[in-house]
């Protein structure tokens, strides 16, 4: 895991932790990952560890939606996740 991956994962984990401290039961979080080749199916290695980190705190992924878009010179995918606890 690169520093950037760890930093992003830790950010999602911290936001999930803060939501618990506020007493929230629903958390909506946006994960963004670069697309290396949109014509190939492949694991989304940048997003999986982030979802796992949030779920490790007791949140359960309930629903998600994804959208692709162009940012700068590259394509990215945004995954909007609804977690419940």
Secondary structure, 3 states (H helix, E strand, C coil): CCHHHHHHHHHHHHHHHHHHHCCCCEEEEEEEEECCCCCCCCCCHHHHHHHHHHHCCCCEEEEEEEEEEEECCEEEEEEEEEEEC
